[in-house]
Amino acid sequence: MQKFILKLFPEIMIKGPSAKRQMVGQLYNNLLTILQRINAKIEVKKYSDKIEVFTPKDVLPQVRQKLLDTSGIEQILEVLQFDSMDTIDKIKIKVRELVADSLKDKTFVVRVKRSGKHNFSSIDIEKTVGGHLLANSEAKGVSLKNPDITVQMELIQSQLNVITTKYKGLSGFPIGTQGDILSLMSGGFDSTVASYLTMKRGIKTHFIFFNLGGMAHEIGVKQVALYLWNKFGSSHKVKFISVPFDNVIEEIFRSTPPTYMGVTLKRLMLIASEKVADDMEIDALVTGESVAQVSSQTLRNLALIDQVSNKLILRPLSTMNKPEIIAIANEIGTRYFAENMPEYCGVISQNPITHGSFKRMEKVAKKFNYAILDTAITDAQYLNIDEIVDDVANLAPIEIINDLQSGDFTIIDIRPEEECIKTPCKTIKIPFHKLKTEFAKLPQDKEYLLYCDKGIMSQLHAQYLRDAKGNKNIRVYRPKLL
């Protein structure tokens, strides 16, 4: 079994005893939920200042990645554990066995943290082990300030933990400790990053989507919401709510001056979100708005938008610039989704006002037929996030192929990773963000099957190629589960 020691987010450690116990307990439960899905043999042990995870080595990469993506963890130590290390002689011999070969032609230093009762100090261990390694290896020497290798250990009573690797954790609070929030999700850079930041802060984040662009847009937003939840929030069940806004858009065009259309759309989204949040007993909303990034996001216009809601509205990106937002999207893996997501909110902004009038907004708002908005809210579809895969398959009229024996196909692996699926058919690699341009270069007298992990991205892009490009020779490949 491989062992991980998880150091807690510092803001957890400075809480009062009751709050600290609650947060550590929540993180423990979150890890149990997440890791047991990988392997039932994984063990999680809770302490007041840390959590330990023991995992079979055959699932080590998956467990490591899940730990890196779980909020509440400041640092992840991958360690080798040895018991009955109650003397310095035992410790030095064991450490020499583990690291001596790696010190050849390198400088090193030994660092030790110790807790418990011993007749020797941490410095005694460092000096003795360091001298033993220097005498019994081909190390270049000891360097206290700039060593090539740092040999790190923790001694807890007679248990020795030799730290092999350190990782920076996600930080933040454990999900489930800070309540629920409803995220207005468009699938672009801003809304996905804002949702990630609330999840990282320990807030259970649900998603509400206003469908302005038809089936393909809905599939695209569902896939990125599922990605975010699966990567950062899968310890808790959340909802995905889809609100049909096509008739609302028509009513905006009928009733609203062009300069106020963008602000009106955002106001109507907040009204609808507040009603959905009330039904779900959620106290706050989150949006991806950033001050002055677009015309509807000036301070005055944001004040006009907020006027329609009594909910707390969080805007974690409010002072960020676009490069900063894109950098986070790139780091968390949502950049490719966002780059391929059409932006529909801007299509109704014609010469938009940047400093709206409260009096004019009041007059404009009175001309809108709110019965149409009420109908849209009534027709909203509520879906558990983990049901999205099956729902997308039902939504999309793209045929799904499970058996490759049924035809002469070329498989296109559209995943962003370099890895390419192996199949008995001809298989090529085109990452989904290049598919729109690269597919047109392929022979069009062939039958193509798009492949991705969950079948959602492939559904979206197959739908796009059919609807926008007129390609009828494209379907989706989803292998049967063994």
N, C-alpha and C positions, 0 to 999 in steps of 0.2 A: 504493500500500500504506500502511495505517495502522500506526504503530509504538506498542508498549507497552514500557515499562521496568518490570520487576518487582523490587521491593526485597524482600530475604529477611527472614523472621522473625528478630528479634534473637537468639533462643536458638540459632539455627543458626549465626550469625556468631561466637558465643563458643565454639563447640565446637573441639576439636583439629583439626588439618589433615585427618586421615584421616576422622573422623566428618563434618566439614564437606563434604568432597568427596563422600562417600557420599550425604549428604542433598541437596546441590545436584544431583547426578546423578540421584537418584530423582525430584526435582521436575521436572527436565528431561524425563525419560522419561514421567512422569505427564502432563505438558502435551502432549507429542507424541501420546500415546494419545488424549487427550480432544479435542484440537483438530483432529487429522487426520480425525476423524469428521465435523467440520463442513465442512472444505474442505481438500483435499489440497495446495493452494497455500500454506497457512499455514506460515511459517518460524519456528523456535524456535532461538535462539542462546544458548549457555551461557557464562557468565563466572564467575570465582571469587566475585564479590560481588553478582551480579545475573543476571537472565535477560531477554532481549529477544524480543519476539514481533512478527512482521510479518504482517499479515492483509489480504486484500482488503476493500475498504470495504463491499461488499454483504453481508458476514457480520459486520460490526463489532458490532452489538448482541449477537449470540449469543456471540461471542468474549469480549466484555467481561464478560458475565454468568458465563461459565465461569471466567474468571480470578478474579472476585469470590468464586466458590464453591469455589476450590481451596485446600486447606490448604498452609501453608508460605510464603505470600506476605503480607508485612506491608503493602506499599503498591504501588499500581498507578498508574503515570504514563502518561497518554495524551499522546503527543508528536508533534511535527512535526520530522523530521530533515532537516538540510541539510549537505552535505559541502563541503569546500574553504573553510571559513570560517576562514581563517588570519590575518585582520587585524581590528582593531576596526571599521574602516570598513565592511568587508563585513557584519559582524555587525549594526551599528546600522541599516544600510539594510534588511537582511532583516527585522529585528524591527519596524522602522517599517512595512514593507509588511503585516506580519501583524496588528499590534495597534493601530495609530494610530486607526483608526475607532472601536474599542471604548472609547477613552479619553475621548470627548467628555463634558465636564461631570463628569468623575470625577477623583479623586485616585489616584495610583499610586506604586508603588515597583518598582525592578528588583532582582532577586536572582539571583546567579550562583554555580554551583559549577563549578570548573575543575580539570582534571587533565591532565598532560602538560607539555611544555616550551614556554613562550611568553615573549616579551619584554614582556609586560604582565601585570598581576595581575587577580584577580576584581574588586577594587574599581575598577580602571581601567575595566573593562568596564561595571560598574554606573553609574559616573559619566558615561561617554561616551554610553552608550545612553540613560540617563535624560535627559541634557541634550538629546540629539537628538530624543527623543520629545516633550519639553516644547516644543521649538521648532517641531516639525513636526506638531502635533496640536492639538485643541481641548480638551486636558485642563485640568482646574481647577488642578492643581498636583501637586507631589510631597509625599507624606506617608510618613515613615519608620516610623511606629508604627501608624497605623490607616488604611491606604490602602483605597480602594474596590476597587482591582484590584492584584494582585501579578503582575508579569511575571517568570516563572521560567524559567531556562535552565540547561542543563548544557553545558559545552564540554569535549570529550574530544579532545585533540590538535586537529585541524581540523574535527571533527564537532560541529555545533551541534544540540542538542536543545531545542526550545522547548516547554515543558510547557503543554499546553492545559487539562488537567483532572487532578486528583488524586483517587484513591479509596482508602478504607481496605480493606485486604485481610482475608482470613479469619484470618490468623495461624496459629499451630500448626505442626506438623511435616508434611512430605509423607507421604501415605499410603504404607505399605510400608516405613517406616523403624522402626516400633515393634512389629512382630509382628502376630499375629492375636488376635482376641477373639470370643467368642460372646455375643450380646446376647439376653437374655430379653425378647421383644417382645410386648406386649399390644396395641399400637396406640394407647394413650392418651397423655396429655401426657407422663408421666414416662419411659416406656420410649423414646419417640421422641427426646426431648431428651437422655437419657443416651447413646443410640446416636450422635446427632449430635456430642456432646462427645468421644466416643472417636475418631470419624472425624476430627474437627478436630485431635485430638492426634497424628494420624498412624498410628492403629491400624486395620488392615484388619478391618472389623466384619462378621461374619456374623450371621444372625438365626435364632433358634429360637422357634417359636410353639407354644403349648399350646392346642389347640382345645377350648374349653369351650362354644362357642356355635353350632356348626354351620357350614354352608357360607358364609352371609352374613358371619359374623365372620371366617372365614378369608380371604375375598376382601378384606374391609376392611383386614386387617393386611398382606396382600400388597401392596395398593396403596400404603400408606404406607411400607413397607419399600422398594418399588421407587422411590418418590419420593425418599427419603433417599439411596439409592444413586445414582440418576441425577443428583441435584443435587450431592452432595458426595463421592461415592466411586467414580465410574464408571471410574476409571483401573485398577481391579483387579476381577477376577472374585470374587464371594463366593457363599455358599450361603444358601438359605432352607430351613429344616427345619421341617416341620409334624408335631407329635406328637398323635395322637388321644387325648384325655384324658377322654372321656365315661365309659368304664368305670372309670377311676381315680376320678372323682367319685362314681360309685355305690358304689365300695368305701370311700371316705372316709365317706360317709353310713352305711354298714353298720358300720364298725369304730371310728369316731372320735367321742368326745364333742363336742357342738356347740361348746363353748368352745375346743376345740383344732383345729377344722376348718381355719381360715384358716392357722395356722402349719403344719399338716400339709401342706396343699396346696403352700405355698411350699417346704417341705423336699423334697417329691416332685419338684417342678420342678427343684430344684437337683441332685438325684440323677440325674435323666434328662439334664439339661444336661451334667453332668460326664461321663457315659458317651458322649454324642455328641461332646463336646469331645475326649475321649481318642481316639475313632475318627478325628477330624480333626486330631489332634496340635496342639491348641490349649491353651494354658496358663492362660487366664484367662476369667472370665465377667464380664458387666456387667449390672446391674439398675438400675431407676429408683427404687429405694427411697429415701425421705427420712425421717430420724429423726422418729418420733412423728406422721407424717402420718396414718397409720391404725393400728389396734390391733396389727396384726402387725409394725409397724415400730418398736416400742419397742426400746431397747437390749437388754433381756433377750430379747425375741422374735427379734430379729435374730441374737443369739448362738445361740439354739436352732436357727434356720434354718441358720446357717453350720456347725453341728456336723456336718452330714451330708456335707460336701464338703471335699476337700483342695485344691481349686482356689483360686487367687487370685481374689477377688471384688471388683470395683471398683464403687463406688456414688458416681458423680460428683455426684449430687444430694443426698447425705446431709445437708448442712447448709443446703440451699436451702428457701425457703418456696414455697407454691403460686403466689402472684403472680409471683415471680421465674421459676419454671418456665414459667408461661403466657406471660410476656413473651418468653422465648427461643423458645417454640413459635410465637408470633406472628411473630417476626423471621425464622425459618427457613422458615415456610410450612406447618407441620404442625398449626396450631391447628384449622383447619376439619376436618381428618381426625379429630383427637382428640375434638372436640366431638360428632362424629357416630358415634363408636366406642362400642358398649356395653361396660360394665365388668362382666366376669363373675366376677372373682376374689372380689368381695365377696358374691356371692349365697349362699355357704355359711358365712358368718360370722354365727353366732347367739350373741349375748351373748359376744363373743370375749374371751379372757383377754388382759390387757395386760402381765402379769408372770408368764409361764409358769414352771413348775417343771421343772428338768432331770430329776428323778426321775419325775415324772408323765409327762413327754414320752417318757421311755424306755419306760414301761409302755404308753402309747398306741401308740407306734410298733411294738411287738411284735405288736399285734392286726391290723395291716394285712397283707393278702396281697400280697406284693411280686411274685408271679408275674404279677399284672395289670399292674403297672408295667413289668415286663420285656417283656410282650407289646406294650404301647404303644410302648416304645422300638424294638422290633423292627419294628413297623408304621410307624415314622416315615418320612415321604417327604422325600427330599433333592432340591432343585431349584436349578439355577443361577438367580441373581436375574434375569438378562436373559431368561429363558424364562418369566417370570411372566405376561406378556400372553397368550401362547398357552395357558398352563395355566389361567388364569382363564376364558378363553373355553370351555375344555373342561369346567371344573368347573360352570359356571353353566348351568342349563337354560333360560336366557332366549334367545329367538331374536334373532339379529343380522341386521340389514337393511343391505345394502350399496348397494342400488339403490332410489332414491326413486321410480322410475317404477312400482314394483309395487303402490302403494296410495296412499290419501288420508291422509297423515300430518300430524301437528303435531310439529315438532322442538322439544325442550326442551334448550337448552344449559345444562348444570349446572356448568360451570367457574366458579371463584370470580372470575375476572377480568371486567372490564366488557365486554370484547370478545365479540361474538356471531357465531356461524358464519352464513355466508350460504348458503342452500339455495333450491331452487325451490319448496319447501313453505313453509307458514306456520311461522315460527320464533319462539320466545319465549325469554326469559332467566329462569331460576330457579336461582340458585346452589344447589349441592347441600345446603348447611346449612339452606336454607329449604324444601327440597323436600317434607319430610314434612307440613308445614302447608299450603303453597301448592298442592300437587297436588290436594288435596281440594276446592279452590275451582274447579277447572277442570271444564268439561262432561265428564261421564263417558261420553257416547255417542260420543266421538272416539277415534281410535287415536293413541297417543303414542310417540315414539321419544326416548330419552335419549341425549345426546351429551356426550362429554368427549374429551380428547386421546388417551388410550391405550385407552379402552373399559373400564377397570377400575372407576372410580367409577360409571359408568353401570350396569355389571353389578351392583355391590353395591346400589345404590339401587333398581334395577328389581326385584331379588330381594326387597328389604325391602318395597317397596310391594305386591308380589304376596303374600308370605307373611304379613306383619303386617296389611296393610290390605285384602287380598282383591281388589286391582285386577288384572284380567286383560287390560286394554287397553293394556299397556305393554311395549315391547321396546327394543332398543338399536340405535342408528345408528352404524355404523363405516364411513366412506367408503372406497372402494377406493383403494389407493395408486396414484398415476400413474406 
